[in-house]
Amino acid sequence: MATKILEAKKILEQYAPAGEFLAYISKEEAEILKSLGASGTPVEETGIPSFQLPSYLEDTAKDYATQATAAYKTELQPSTFMGPQFVAGEDPLQTKAIDAAQAGIGAYAPYLAKAETAQAGLGALTGPTAYQPFMSPYQQDVIDTSLTEFDRQSQMRQQQMQDAAVGVPGAFGGGREGVQQAEYQAGSDRNRQMLQAGMLQQGFGQAQTAAQRAFQNQQAIAQGQLGLGQAKMAGIGADVGAYGQMGSLRQAQTQAGLTAQQQMKQAQAYEPYGRLGAWGQGITGLTGGVAAAQYQQPQQASPWSSALSTALGVGGLYQKMFNPQPMFGGSLGR
């Protein structure tokens, strides 16, 4: 029995296409062979299907297999199209922005200290005794001189009254003269007190006005120091924002160039696979087989749009990082 089977095998293999031999395969295996390009055409003499490629494609298939073997045996070198060499470095203007920001940190501190000192001086210019340092040192001399003159004039008036009473019979030294002298003295004393009070009130008013003016001047000094500090910070902030934004745009341009180079090198690295995939698709179509999935080249984004969106974000960060905000709430008040 075994001898007859072997003899039958030899006879059948005589009719097999060149390079083929008898073998058992399942339906699934037959479908796989067809998907790879074999036709499964029955041999005329035996009716046994042959899954050999058509003769006119044999050389092409061999060439394809040789190139595919070489391509897939070659190890990809990701370092040629990936890595830090494709990341744009910091632009000199960005470095300048960072240096300016670092140098400007705390630039308002001296002005704040001066403002606090000026504000602390406001305390001495408030309260019920704030006027005293502004009282004229000569005020008492003025008052004393004025009262002395008043007293001299009053005495002269009294003397005139006495002299007038001498010529009137019974008037000098009498009760009538005494009443007249008493009334005059009382009025004179009131006038003297009013004169003294008026001069004191006038001096107080002048001192109070001077104290108020000094308070306003001191307050203006404190606010002026704060304004100078804020102006300095605003200037630094404008410089930092300008340097940062211009540097970010230049960095974006550099990054766009590096990204384009990276995409080109990546495309070059994967080009053999795409080419072989397209070639294999063509061969499979000629043989009537089921085509395999087409190789997809990695999708590339626009280098400039990607870099620009990053630059705008970084530029905005520079602008916000040192954008001056009000450092002190409210205003200095009395």
C-alpha positions in Angstrom: 0.0 0.0 0.0 2.8 2.4 0.9 4.6 1.5 -2.2 1.6 2.3 -4.4 1.2 5.7 -2.7 4.8 6.6 -3.3 4.5 5.6 -6.9 1.4 7.7 -7.2 3.1 10.7 -5.6 6.0 10.4 -8.1 3.6 10.3 -11.0 1.6 13.3 -9.9 4.7 15.4 -9.1 5.9 14.8 -12.7 3.0 17.1 -13.7 3.7 19.7 -11.0 4.8 23.1 -12.1 8.6 23.7 -11.8 9.7 24.0 -8.3 6.5 22.7 -6.7 5.7 19.4 -5.0 2.6 17.7 -3.6 1.5 18.9 -0.1 -1.6 18.9 2.0 -3.1 22.3 2.8 -6.3 23.5 4.4 -8.9 25.8 2.9 -7.6 28.6 5.2 -4.1 28.0 4.1 -5.2 28.1 0.5 -6.9 31.5 1.1 -3.7 32.8 2.7 -1.7 31.8 -0.4 -4.2 33.5 -2.7 -4.0 36.7 -0.6 -0.3 36.7 -1.2 -0.8 36.6 -5.0 -1.0 32.9 -5.9 -3.9 32.0 -8.2 -4.7 28.4 -7.1 -5.2 27.3 -10.8 -5.7 23.5 -11.2 -3.1 21.6 -13.2 -4.7 20.4 -16.4 -3.4 16.8 -16.2 -4.2 16.1 -12.6 -6.8 18.7 -11.5 -4.6 19.5 -8.5 -4.5 23.3 -7.8 -1.2 25.1 -8.0 -0.6 28.2 -6.0 2.5 29.3 -7.9 2.8 32.9 -9.2 2.3 33.4 -12.9 5.5 32.9 -14.8 5.6 36.5 -16.0 5.7 37.8 -12.4 8.3 35.4 -11.0 11.2 37.7 -11.6 9.3 40.7 -10.3 8.3 38.8 -7.2 11.9 37.6 -6.6 13.2 41.2 -7.0 10.4 42.4 -4.6 11.3 39.8 -2.0 15.0 40.7 -2.2 14.4 44.4 -1.7 11.8 43.8 1.0 14.3 41.5 2.8 17.0 44.1 2.6 14.7 46.9 3.7 13.2 45.1 6.7 16.5 43.7 7.8 17.9 47.3 8.0 17.3 48.7 11.5 15.7 52.1 11.7 17.8 54.9 13.3 15.3 57.1 15.1 18.1 59.4 16.3 18.4 60.6 12.7 15.0 62.1 12.7 14.2 62.5 16.4 15.9 64.1 19.3 16.9 67.4 20.8 18.8 68.5 17.7 15.4 69.3 16.2 14.4 71.6 19.1 15.1 75.3 18.6 17.3 76.8 21.4 16.5 79.9 23.3 16.7 83.0 21.2 19.2 85.8 22.3 16.2 88.2 22.7 14.5 85.7 25.0 17.7 85.5 27.1 17.7 89.3 27.2 14.1 89.3 28.4 14.9 86.8 31.2 18.0 88.8 32.2 16.0 92.0 32.3 13.2 90.4 34.3 15.7 89.0 36.8 17.5 92.3 37.1 14.2 94.1 37.5 12.9 92.0 40.4 12.7 94.2 43.4 13.5 97.3 41.5 10.6 99.1 43.2 11.9 98.2 46.7 13.9 101.5 47.2 10.9 103.6 46.1 8.7 101.6 48.4 11.1 102.2 51.3 11.1 105.9 50.6 7.3 105.9 50.4 7.0 104.1 53.7 9.4 106.6 55.3 7.4 109.5 53.9 4.2 107.9 55.0 5.5 107.3 58.5 6.2 111.1 58.8 2.5 111.8 58.3 1.7 110.7 61.8 3.5 113.7 63.3 1.3 116.0 61.1 -2.0 114.8 62.5 -3.7 115.2 65.9 -4.5 118.2 68.2 -0.9 119.1 68.6 0.2 118.9 64.9 0.1 122.7 64.6 2.6 123.4 67.4 5.9 122.9 65.4 4.5 125.5 63.0 3.8 128.2 65.5 5.9 131.3 64.9 8.7 131.6 67.5 8.1 135.4 67.4 4.4 135.2 68.1 4.7 135.8 71.8 7.0 138.7 71.2 4.4 140.2 68.8 1.7 139.6 71.4 3.7 141.2 74.2 4.6 144.2 72.1 1.0 144.7 71.0 -0.4 144.4 74.5 2.3 146.8 75.9 1.3 149.3 73.2 -2.4 148.7 74.1 -1.7 149.3 77.8 0.2 152.5 77.0 -2.6 153.8 74.9 -5.1 152.9 77.6 -3.2 154.7 80.3 -3.0 157.8 78.1 -6.7 157.7 77.6 -7.3 157.4 81.3 -5.0 160.3 81.9 -6.9 162.4 79.4 -10.1 161.5 81.2 -8.6 162.6 84.6 -7.3 165.8 83.0 -10.8 166.5 81.6 -12.4 166.0 85.0 -10.1 168.6 86.7 -11.8 171.5 85.0 -15.3 170.3 86.0 -16.3 171.5 89.6 -16.9 168.5 91.8 -16.1 166.0 89.1 -12.5 165.2 89.8 -12.2 162.7 92.5 -15.9 162.3 92.8 -18.2 159.4 92.3 -19.0 160.4 88.7 -15.4 160.3 87.8 -15.0 156.9 89.6 -17.8 155.4 87.6 -16.4 156.7 84.4 -13.0 155.4 85.2 -14.4 151.9 86.2 -16.4 151.6 83.0 -13.5 152.6 80.9 -11.2 150.1 82.7 -13.7 147.3 82.2 -14.0 148.1 78.5 -10.3 148.4 78.1 -9.7 145.0 79.8 -12.2 143.4 77.4 -10.6 145.0 74.4 -7.2 143.8 75.7 -8.4 140.2 76.1 -10.0 140.3 72.7 -6.8 141.6 71.1 -4.8 138.9 72.8 -7.3 136.2 71.8 -7.4 137.4 68.2 -3.6 137.3 67.9 -3.5 133.8 69.4 -6.3 132.7 67.1 -4.5 134.2 64.1 -1.3 132.4 65.0 -3.1 129.1 65.5 -4.8 129.4 62.2 -1.6 130.1 60.4 0.1 127.2 62.1 -2.8 124.9 61.3 -2.7 125.9 57.7 1.1 125.3 57.6 0.6 121.9 59.2 -2.0 121.0 56.6 0.2 122.1 53.8 3.1 120.1 55.2 0.8 117.0 55.5 -0.2 117.4 51.9 3.4 117.8 50.8 4.5 114.7 52.7 1.6 112.7 51.3 2.5 113.8 47.8 6.1 112.8 48.4 5.0 109.3 49.5 2.7 108.9 46.5 5.3 110.3 44.2 7.8 107.6 45.3 5.2 104.9 44.7 4.5 106.4 41.3 8.2 106.3 40.4 8.5 102.7 41.5 5.5 101.7 39.4 6.8 103.6 36.4 10.1 101.8 36.7 8.4 98.5 36.9 6.2 99.4 33.9 9.2 100.3 31.8 11.0 97.0 32.8 7.8 95.1 32.0 7.5 96.7 28.6 11.1 95.8 27.8 10.6 92.2 29.0 7.4 91.8 27.0 8.9 93.2 23.8 12.1 91.2 24.0 10.2 88.0 24.9 7.7 88.3 22.1 10.2 89.2 19.4 12.5 86.4 20.6 9.7 83.9 20.6 8.8 84.8 17.0 12.4 84.4 15.9 12.6 81.1 17.9 9.4 80.0 16.1 11.1 80.6 12.7 14.1 78.6 13.7 11.8 75.8 15.1 9.9 75.7 11.8 13.1 75.1 9.9 14.2 72.4 12.3 10.8 70.7 12.1 10.8 70.7 8.3 14.3 69.0 8.4 13.0 66.5 10.9 10.0 65.7 8.7 12.2 65.3 5.7 14.5 62.9 7.5 11.6 60.9 8.8 10.1 60.7 5.3 13.5 59.5 4.0 13.7 56.9 6.7 10.2 55.5 6.0 10.3 55.9 2.2 11.5 52.3 1.4 8.5 50.9 3.3 6.0 53.1 1.4 7.6 52.3 -1.9 7.6 48.5 -1.2 4.1 48.7 0.0 2.9 50.4 -3.2 4.9 47.9 -5.3 3.5 44.9 -3.4 0.0 46.3 -3.9 0.6 46.4 -7.6 1.9 42.9 -7.8 -1.0 41.5 -5.8 -3.5 43.3 -8.0 -1.9 41.7 -11.1 -2.3 38.2 -9.7 -5.9 38.7 -8.6 -5.0 38.3 -4.9 -6.4 40.2 -1.9 -4.3 43.3 -1.3 -2.8 43.9 2.1 -3.3 47.1 4.0 -1.5 50.0 2.3 1.4 51.5 4.2 0.5 55.0 5.5 3.2 57.7 5.7 3.1 59.5 9.0 1.1 62.7 8.8 3.1 65.8 9.1 1.8 69.0 10.6 2.7 72.4 9.2 6.1 73.3 10.8 5.4 77.0 10.8 1.8 76.9 12.2 2.9 74.5 14.9 5.9 76.6 15.9 3.9 79.9 15.7 1.3 78.6 18.1 4.0 77.7 20.5 5.7 81.1 20.0 2.5 83.0 20.7 2.0 81.1 23.9 5.5 81.7 25.1 5.4 85.3 24.0 2.2 85.8 26.0 3.9 84.3 29.0 6.7 86.9 28.8 4.1 89.6 28.6 2.2 88.4 31.6 5.3 87.5 33.6 6.4 91.0 34.1 3.2 93.0 33.3 3.1 95.7 36.0 0.0 95.6 38.2 -0.9 98.1 40.9 1.4 97.2 43.8 -0.5 99.0 46.5 -4.2 99.2 46.9 -6.0 102.5 47.8 -4.3 105.8 48.3 -2.4 107.3 51.2 -4.9 109.3 53.3 -4.8 111.4 56.4 
